[in-house]
């Protein structure tokens, strides 16, 4: 059972996207279930475990995410799961106190970064070239 | 020329450590490519992203430079980087004569879109293989 509770919507309006003009947010029930299972895996395997022991991410020269940032990332993950977004390929500490959800699909690479200050940004690259940077959540709009 | 200062040849391999504590930055179960965050400059990379020339090291020795927990080692080919416009400068250190930097990818410009794109390129296309884990 998740340790995180959604207390407010982060107001996110974007989507992880697997290909041009091919939104991965599903209209099909099967795909929707697969997306949800993918998010559950990321939440249970990583975010909850990191939340139980944030010290495991500590490394000299890198800033590990705080428990608050891990909780924020958990909120975001559950919101995106419930919105039917495609699950990320992986979730990683960004080395600067934040947590990044990465989606690698075909020639697309996207990273949705939950920063230590609570801000959320979605960066998109195509063929390893920068496409866009979309701020999804301003730092001051996050709540712990 | 003093050892370590000679130009890096195109056929040379370069090592980049990926700390195990930066969990999931490389996980064979998730992907055969590392995360772009494995190539993000750190606060001390003021003159460029640090790598080590394989001709002056072996993976186990390079892994021994990790400060905690162990690491994976990403392997890149110098000529591949140059073909994509990424410069390489030899910058030997007292404890690592094989030290090189990528001066275009620095801590101060790490968040610039073109520099982030280079980090994606290193992770997704130019990483030849990942060795380890070394503990």
Interface residues (C-beta under 8 A of the other chain):
Chain A: X46 X50 X56 X57 X58 X59 X60 X61 X62 X64 X89 X90 X91 X92 X93 X94 X95 X96 X100 X102 X104 X109 X111 X123 X125 X128 X129 X130 X133
Chain B: X19 X21 X22 X23 X24 X25 X27 X30 X31 X33 X35 X36 X37 X40 X42 X43 X44 X67 X68 X69 X113 X114 X116 X117 X120 X121 X124 X125
